[in-house]
């Protein structure tokens, strides 16, 4: 499936009205199914349906299941593939088969999946649930120069192919201490973009991401901190603002949280020691 779809728009400016071609970010549903159980009694269960931009679906599924604590390593997975629905085998249903013996705690999916800001979970319950499936506060020797942080929006934007065509898609990027962007994943959903990024790292055996930072193209909600904490990310940066619960969770995780990365400035909300002060003067 393509990332973008053609359309025609009426473009209106101060003194003109014209009909011009344009491109839209594609949005399609993806159902994630889980195959599990002993070899002689395999079962299947649908665990999630999410609206996503097609592409990197295997990473999206793995990143989601890892973030929710259902799988721990690639060794838990026998296979991950689309259910065949068309000639390109790129349908809207993907199935992950777990190895026999991998136990599934279904209550984790029911307890920890944050679907909206009105999901009904209080802050204390949310953070306690996440802490239960992490190894505790993050420990990392990662130190980042402020110039690296300031360069991230432009660096990542140049890697966003779908955004360049549509202007309507989110990105999540993985970068190292030198500012090298190692991975970029795009999706119409902020959560999906991060799941794809974490899933890519999962399949490559890079987890935990204790020596990397993550950059997000939007705001930082608590569920994005949750996913990053689970992946061992010590530094989470974004163009937008964090929520109060996101800051609270980052503090509990000992994660450096950075917002409003734009126009040569940014705000640090927690664990400022991971940002070097060598090139700046405090005021």
HELIX and SHEET records of a PDB file:
HELIX    1   1 UNK A   57  UNK A   67  1                                  11    
HELIX    2   2 UNK A   74  UNK A   76  5                                   3    
HELIX    3   3 UNK A  106  UNK A  112  1                                   7    
HELIX    4   4 UNK A  123  UNK A  131  1                                   9    
HELIX    5   5 UNK A  146  UNK A  157  1                                  12    
HELIX    6   6 UNK A  161  UNK A  166  1                                   6    
HELIX    7   7 UNK A  190  UNK A  203  1                                  14    
HELIX    8   8 UNK A  222  UNK A  230  1                                   9    
HELIX    9   9 UNK A  244  UNK A  253  1                                  10    
HELIX   10  10 UNK A  272  UNK A  274  5                                   3    
SHEET    1   A 2 UNK A   4  UNK A  12  0                                        
SHEET    2   A 2 UNK A  17  UNK A  25 -1                                        
SHEET    1   B 4 UNK A  43  UNK A  52  0                                        
SHEET    2   B 4 UNK A  28  UNK A  36 -1                                        
SHEET    3   B 4 UNK A  93  UNK A  98  1                                        
SHEET    4   B 4 UNK A  77  UNK A  82 -1                                        
SHEET    1   C 2 UNK A 144  UNK A 145  0                                        
SHEET    2   C 2 UNK A 275  UNK A 276  1                                        
SHEET    1   D 6 UNK A 181  UNK A 187  0                                        
SHEET    2   D 6 UNK A 170  UNK A 175 -1                                        
SHEET    3   D 6 UNK A 213  UNK A 216 -1                                        
SHEET    4   D 6 UNK A 235  UNK A 238  1                                        
SHEET    5   D 6 UNK A 256  UNK A 262  1                                        
SHEET    6   D 6 UNK A 265  UNK A 270 -1                                        
END                                                                             
